[in-house]
Amino acid sequence: MFNIIFTEFDEKVQQSKDDAEEALKKIPEIETRIEEAEDKTREAQDNLAGAEQDAKMARDIATDAEDIAKMASDVNDFRIALKAKMQLFRTKSM
């Protein structure tokens, strides 16, 4: 009976050793995959940073365009008011 228990224990130890050796063989592949994942993460971060800069630039351009449109509208309003005053002046001068 003691022999059977010892044999089973020895088999389990050997199986665990074999499993550990197989796991050790997979370490280089796992390390490679980790490095690839880190590279892709860095690339994604770089792309996001570039997209953020592009978005800020687009926002700034849109803000500038809005300011220019408002100035153009103000100039147009001024022209209309000036024409009206000139017309009024001409009418009073006659």
Secondary structure as UniProt FT lines:
FT   HELIX           2..25
FT   HELIX           27..93
//
